[in-house]
Amino acid sequence: MATHKSAIKRAKQSEVRRTRNRARKTVVKNVVKRVRVALANKSADEAQAALGQAIPVIDKAAAKGTIHRKAASRKISRLSSQVHALVAKQQPATAK
């Protein structure tokens, strides 16, 4: 247990940050899950809507330092490519 005044303050700050980061990570996991569920159901409209909600949440978590910026970029990229593939698959081929 911390005994110095500065160590006690750091412990308090760490606890506050830990709970804040934990909440943000949970929100990120939930929005990603919504996109994945929509992809599993093969619902292009739902997947696009869920992706539109997920991107700002993931970006904000990266901006606040909860997750690494490259991890956030990777999540967004992978989800986007999956959603775009589903949309392309469901759209009828246009005759040229």
C-alpha positions in Angstrom: 0.0 0.0 0.0 1.2 3.5 -0.8 2.5 5.5 2.2 4.0 8.7 0.6 1.6 11.5 -0.1 2.6 11.4 -3.8 2.2 7.7 -4.0 -1.2 7.8 -2.5 -2.3 10.4 -5.1 -0.9 8.3 -7.9 -2.8 5.3 -6.6 -6.0 7.3 -6.6 -5.4 8.6 -10.1 -4.5 5.1 -11.4 -7.8 3.8 -10.0 -9.9 6.5 -11.6 -8.1 6.0 -15.0 -8.5 2.2 -14.7 -12.3 2.4 -14.2 -12.6 5.0 -17.0 -10.6 2.9 -19.4 -12.5 -0.2 -18.5 -15.8 1.5 -19.2 -14.6 2.8 -22.6 -13.2 -0.6 -23.6 -16.6 -2.2 -22.7 -18.4 0.3 -24.9 -15.9 -0.4 -27.8 -16.5 -4.1 -27.4 -20.3 -3.7 -27.5 -20.3 -1.5 -30.6 -18.0 -3.9 -32.4 -20.2 -6.8 -31.3 -23.2 -5.1 -32.9 -21.4 -4.8 -36.2 -20.4 -8.5 -36.0 -23.9 -9.6 -35.2 -25.3 -7.7 -38.1 -22.6 -9.3 -40.4 -23.5 -12.7 -39.1 -27.2 -12.1 -39.8 -26.1 -10.9 -43.3 -28.0 -7.6 -42.8 -26.2 -5.0 -44.9 -28.3 -2.1 -43.7 -27.9 -3.0 -40.0 -24.2 -3.6 -40.5 -23.7 -0.2 -42.2 -25.7 1.6 -39.4 -23.7 -0.2 -36.7 -20.4 0.6 -38.4 -21.4 4.2 -38.6 -22.0 4.2 -34.8 -18.9 2.1 -34.1 -16.3 4.3 -35.9 -16.6 7.4 -33.7 -16.6 5.4 -30.5 -13.4 3.5 -31.5 -11.8 6.8 -32.6 -12.7 8.5 -29.3 -11.2 5.6 -27.3 -8.0 5.9 -29.3 -7.9 9.7 -28.9 -8.3 9.3 -25.1 -5.5 6.8 -25.0 -7.6 3.8 -23.9 -6.6 1.8 -26.9 -3.6 2.4 -29.2 -4.3 4.5 -32.3 -3.1 1.7 -34.6 -5.2 -0.9 -32.9 -8.2 1.4 -33.4 -7.3 1.9 -37.0 -7.0 -1.8 -37.5 -10.4 -2.5 -35.9 -12.1 0.1 -38.1 -10.4 -1.1 -41.2 -11.3 -4.8 -40.7 -14.9 -4.0 -39.8 -15.2 -1.7 -42.8 -13.9 -4.2 -45.2 -16.2 -6.9 -43.9 -19.2 -4.6 -44.1 -18.3 -3.4 -47.6 -17.9 -7.0 -48.8 -21.3 -7.8 -47.5 -22.9 -4.8 -49.2 -21.1 -5.6 -52.5 -22.3 -9.2 -52.3 -25.9 -8.2 -51.7 -26.1 -5.6 -54.4 -27.3 -6.9 -57.7 -24.7 -6.9 -60.5 -25.4 -4.0 -62.9 -25.2 -4.8 -66.6 -22.7 -2.9 -68.7 
